[in-house]
Amino acid sequence: MAMNRMTVAQIRKHLSQFTIAIAGCGGLGSNAAVALARAGIGKLLLVDFDLVEPSNLYRQYFFCDQIGTFKTDALAENIHRIDNSIELETKNIKLDELAVIQLFSDVDLVIEAFDQAAEKQMLLEAMLVNFPEKPFIMGNGMAGYGNFEAIKQLQWDKQVYICGDFTNEISEDNPPLAPRVGIVANMQANLAMELLLKMSK
C-alpha cells in the first residue's frame, strides 16, 4: 500500500489494528508516541521507570503540573487528551532481557527511545535473540542543534532500523534539545507507520 494512495481514514483504519511498544518515554519516546497516536495507532505499550522532572519539559511531551508523576502515566494522560479511543498499557519498570521477552512478545513493532548506550545495547541484543523477525526502530545521534541534513534513517539488519545522525551523542556540553530530538522522534514514528502500512493483520 502506497501511503500517497490512501486517505487519512484508510491509514487510521489500517494502523488501528497494530500495537507498538515504546521503550523509554523521554524525548524520543514521548514525542514518537504522540505522533503515532495522532496517526491512529490502535495500541501503545509505554515502558519507563522515570518520573517527570522540570528539566524534561524542554524536550519531552509533558507539562508543569505533571512534574513528579511517572512518565508513562503522564504520557498516557496526554495521549488520551488527544484521542481517548487509543488503547494504552503502561509499565513503570526498568527493562531487562526478561522483561523484554515478557512484554514485547505480542506487539507488532518496538521503538527504542533510551538515552544511555548500555540500555540501547541491551535492548538491541534482546530483540535480535528473542524477536529477530519483529521490526525494531532505534535512535542514535540527536544531540545539539543544526546540521539537519545529517539526520537520516538506515536499515542496519533485516528488521533493525536506526534514525539519527549516528554521531552527536548526548553529553553535558552537547545536550538533547527539542528541535533535533523531535525530528528524530517523528522520523521513528514515520518509519513505524511506513512499515506497518505494508503489513497485513
Sequence and secondary structure as in RCSB ss.txt:
>XXXX:A:sequence
MAMNRMTVAQIRKHLSQFTIAIAGCGGLGSNAAVALARAGIGKLLLVDFDLVEPSNLYRQYFFCDQIGTFKTDAL
AENIHRIDNSIELETKNIKLDELAVIQLFSDVDLVIEAFDQAAEKQMLLEAMLVNFPEKPFIMGNGMAGYGNFEA
IKQLQWDKQVYICGDFTNEISEDNPPLAPRVGIVANMQANLAMELLLKMSK
>XXXX:A:secstr
  GGGS HHHHHHHHTT EEEEE  SHHHHHHHHHHHHHT SEEEEEE  B  GGGGGTSS  GGGTTSBHHHHH
HHHHHHH TTSEEEEEES   HHHHHHHHTT SEEEE  SSHHHHHHHHHHHHHH TTS EEEE    SS  GGG
 EEEE SSSEEEEE SS   BTTB   HHHHHHHHHHHHHHHHHHHTT   
